[in-house]
């Protein structure tokens, strides 16, 4: 069965199109807003954070490298993410924050 045709079918055509838009994956992702809420950066390109620890992430097969990464807690929302540290030797310039382990007297 095809689409409705005729002079008095405008409402039916419009409402059917409005319903069918939500079955499109890209439309749903763009208009629901859940992708933005799930994103730790909240739509921003950069974010500040506190380095909690240095970690090594192993690469997938057949590569056997250990990627240098850091565990970071974002300042804007407190979410913890793993961030990659680029270039050779740059991990030496990063200081780990130890303020979480101090006991206030």
WOJO-V763165 format. One record per run of one state. SS is the DSSP state (helix for helix, strand for strand, loop for the rest). FROM is the first residue (numbers start at 1). LEN is the number of residues. If there is no record, write none. Layout:
SS|FROM|LEN  SS|FROM|LEN
//
This chain:
loop|1|9  helix|10|12  loop|22|3  helix|25|8  loop|33|1  helix|34|5  loop|39|10  strand|49|10  loop|59|7  strand|66|9  loop|75|5  strand|80|5  loop|85|5  helix|90|4  loop|94|5  helix|99|3  loop|102|4
//
